[in-house]
């Protein structure tokens, strides 16, 4: 493909910026059009985890191999404490980092601002406040979630607590999901990550924070409320109007835990490489991302079936072995999971609709702040 041609990328999230960086460094002219006035507009300087267990390779090494510098603030965590639904704690540890703690939002040192700086340094043109309804020519769609299959809500705060990572399972603190507490260098994030019952968001946030006060000694100073949402689905082609669709716009997010940053960046890199090489993007992402996405859907189905009894068993297994290795093998698409996948997809889709939230007179994160219709309205 002629790399002197211009590409339009709709959306300046991690997927869109990663795609832009690889395209620009490959010699192409790139314009990123973002309808908000800054990067990271959905985030509030909250801590998130860049997962490091679903692949054999290290997440940061994968970035460097793709030509993207890991020059954002990141902290490796190879251990943490997980609470089962009965409130019993289990210490888990991996032989390498289980995840890298990063901050999200427009501030200095965040993942979003670092990728923005790299894109600009590569010669990418950024247009903010530019809501795209149509465009001509070659392009990539990276406009973010089209719907909410998971929400997270809680607080970011200052604290005198020691660094650490805590996870709590149980429907009281996070229905079908988990609550988490992340602390580093006097800053913290606490949240309930819910896969259903969005209408009861406030109640579950209070329950999660009370749980961590009792079991960990949660101490918050100057707390600020935050919330986020994610979209998970398994697309057929991840193309629209002939253009690659990447990140959460495509639904590339883990159906079990809701982690999406690694999928987002990886899909952006794959889209850029396919445009530069002329390879078929659909075939590329299906080979690279498809097995893990399918395993995640099967894992979610198993998780829902197992209930809190299964949660206790799974946590006990993690605590007695290399947690990273066990988690990685959980994302192998085994023959049994292949057989279960059709049932799991039907059970999990529909399309991730939450029967408790009619999106009418609801105060959940998605109803208050979701970019309703923004990602699906681009005409090409």
N, C-alpha and C positions, 0 to 999 in steps of 0.2 A: 504494500500500500504506500502511496505517496505521503510521506510524513510532513510535507509542507501544507497539506490541506488543514482546514480549521475544524475543530471539534467544539461543540457546545456541551457543557455538563450542567445539568439542572440540579442544583443542590450543593451546598458547601459543608456537608457533614464529613466524617472520616472517610466514607466510601468515595464520595465525589472528589475530595481533595487528594486522596491517595491515587485515584484514577488520573486526575489532572497532573500530578507530579510525574508519574510514570510516562504519560503521553508527552509532556513538555520536555522531559529529559531524553525522550526518544526522538526529538526533533520536530514535534508537531506544534502548531499554534493552537492554544487552548483558551477558551473563555468559560469561566464558571459564573453562572447566574443564580443568585440566592435571593429569595423574596424577603428574608429578614434583613435587618440592618447590621448584623454581625454574625460571626461564627458562634457555635455553641449556645444559641439562644434558648434551647430547651433545657439547659442545665444551669446549675447554681453553685459552681465551685465544689460540687459534691464528689466524694471519693467513689470510684468504681473499680471493678477488677477486670483487667485484661487477662482472660483465662489462659492457662498454660498447660492444660492437661489433655485436650482433645486430639492433639497430634503428637507424633514422636519428636518433631522439631520444636525448638524454642520460639516463642512468639516474637521476641525482639530480634532474634537472628533472622527470622523470616522477613521482618521489615527491612533489615539491612540488605538482605539478599535481593530484595525488590528495588533497592535504591532509595529507601525511605529511612532517614536517620531517626534513631530513638532519642531525640534531643529534648523530649518533654520530661517533666518530673515523673519518676517511676521508682517504686520501691518493691523489691521482691519479697513475697511472703511464702515461706515453705512450711508453715505450721499455723494452727489455729484451734479453736475450741468449737465443737458442734454440740448443741443441746438437742436431745431427742424430745418427742412430745410429752414425756413424763417429767421433763426438766432435768434429767440426768446429763452430766457433761461428759464428753468424750474428746480426748486430745487427738488431733490428726496431724500427720506430718508427711512430707514428700522428700524424696532425695534431691529434687530440684524445686525451683519456685513453683508453687501451685497456681499463683497468679501474680500479676504485677499491679500494685496499687497506683492508680493514676487519678488526676483530677479532670473534671469536664467543665466546660463553659468558656467564656470569652477571655478570662483573665490570663495573666502572665504565668507561664509554666504549665498550662493545661495541654492536654492532647490536642484539642481543637486549635488553640493559638499556635502551637508548634507546627502542625500540618499547614496552617495558613501561611506562616512565614516561609516554609519550604516551598510551597506552591509559588509564592511571589518571587522567591529567589530563582526559581526555575523558569521564570518568564510568563507565568500564567496571569491572565487578566481576570480580575475579580470584579464583579458587578453586584453590589448589595442593593437591597430595596428594589429588586427587579423580579417581580412575580411573572413567571413564564406561563403563557397560555398556548403559545405555539412557537415553533422555530423551524427553520429550514436547514438542510444539510445534515452532516453526520453529527451524532450526539449520543449522550449517555444520560439516563434518568436516575437520579439519586436524591429524590425529594423527600425521603423519610417515610415514616409509617403511614399507611392508608387507613388503619384501624388499630384498635388496642386489644391485644390478646393477653397482655400483662401490664400491670401498673405498679409503680413503686412510689411510696410517699413517706415522708418523715421529716427530719431536721438535719441541718448542718450546724456545727457549733464549735466553740472553743472549750478546752477541757484540760484538767490536770492529770487525767488518766494516763497510764502507761500505754505504749503502743501495743496494738493487738488486733486480732480479727476474730469475731464471734458470729456464729450462725445458730439460729433457732428454728426448729421445725414444729409444726402443729397448727391445726386449723384455727385455733384461738388467736394466734399472733399473725398468721398469714395463710388464709384459706387456699389450699392446693399449692402453696408456695413456701416461702421462708422469710424470716426476719434476719436482718444483719446489722452488725455494729462494727465499724472500721475506725481505728484511731491511729494517727501518726503525727508525731511532732506537735502535740498540743491541739490538733484539729481532729474533728470527728464527723462521721455521718452515721445516722441510725435510720432504719427504714423497715417498713413491711412491704414485701414484694408479693403481690396477690395475683393469682391467676383466675380468680372468680370473686363474686361478692363485692364488686367495685363500689356499690352504693354504700356499703358499710366501711368505707375506707377510714374515716376518722376513728371509728371504734377500734379497728385493728391496729392502727398506728399507736393509739394510747396503750393497747394491750402489749404491743411489742416493746415500747419504751419502758413500761412498768416491769416487764419480764427482765429486761437488761438492768434495771435499777436494782431489782431483788437479787439477781444471780451474778451480776458482774460489777455492780456499783456504778452504773452509768451516772456521769456527772456532766451536765450541760451548762455552759455559760453563753449568753448571747445567742440563743438558738434562732435559726431562721428556717421557716418551712420551705420544703422543696417537694417536687414530684416529677415523675417521668413515666413514660409508657413505651411499649414495644409492640411490634407487629411480627408475627411468625406464621409462615405458610410455606408450602413446597410448590413453587411455580412449575408450570409445564415447560416453558422455554426461557423465562426471564427476559423476554424481549417485547417491546411495544413499538409499533410502527417501524419495525426493523431495527430499533435501537436497543442496545443492552440496558437492562434494568439491574441496579446493584443495591447492596445494603438492605436496609429495612424497607425501602420502596419495593424491593423484590420479595421481602419476607424472609431474608436470610438472617435468621436468629435461632439460637438453640431452643427447641420446644420444651426441654426439661427444665433448665435453669434460667432461661431468659437472657443468657449472655449473647451479645451481638457484635461487639467491637471487632473481634478478630475476624468474624465472617464478613463484616462490612469492609474492612480494609483489604482483605484477601480478594473479595469479589471485585473491588475497584481495580486492584492490580491485574486480575485476570481479564477484565474488560479492556483495560488499556493495552495489555499485551496482545489480545486477540485483534484489536483494531490496528495495531502496528504491524502484526504479522499476517493478517488476513485469515487467521484461523476462525473456526466457527465458535462463537462465544457460548452458545448453548451446550455444545458438546464439551467444551472446556470446563464450564462450571459444574456440569453434571458429573464429570469425572473427578474433579477436585473437591467440590463441596457436597455433592449429592449424598454419598454414603454417610457422612456425619450428620447431615440434616435429617435423613431418613432414620438413622439410629436415634436421634434426639426425639423424634415423634414416637417411635416405639418405646423409648425410655419413659416418656411422659405418660403414655397409656399404662405401662407397667406400674409407674409411680401412683397413678390414680387408683388402679385396681388394688394395689397393695395396702393403701391406707396407712394409718399411723403405726400399725403392727409392722408393716414392711419398712417403714421409715426407721424404726428402732433396729431392725435387723441390718439394714444397709449401713447405718451409722456405726454399729458395732464392727462391721467388716472393715470400714474405712479406718477405724481406730487401731486395728490390729495389724495393718499392713501398710505398705507404701501407698499412701492415698492417691498420689499422682498416677502411679502405674495402674491402680485399680480403676480410677476414673477414666483413664485413656482407653482401657480395654472395654469399658462400658459403652464407648462410642464406636466399637467395631460393629459393622453391620453383619451379624452372624446369620446363618441360615434360619434360625428360629425367629429372629427379628424380621427377616425378609418375609417369612410366612405370616407374621402378625401384622405387618405394615398396612395391608388394606383395611383391616379392622381398626387399627390404631388411627389411620388417617380419617376414617369416617367418624370415629368417636371424638377425635380431637378437633375436627373442623367445624363447620356449620354456621358461619366461618369464624370460629373462636368467639361466637356470640356469648355474652354473659347474660343469662336469663334474669339476673337480679338487677340489671341496669338497662332500663328502656331508653336511656339517653334523653329522658324528659324529666325536668325538675330534679336533676341529679347533680351532686357536687363533687364527683370523682375527678381525678386528674385529667382523664381523657375528655370528659364533658366540659370541663372548665378551660382547658388549654390545648386540646388536640387540634391539629391543623386540618379540620374536617373538610374533605374534598380537595385540599391543596395538591396532594400528590397524585390524584387520579384525573386531574382535569387538563393536563398538558396534551395538546393535540399536535401530532407530528405528521 
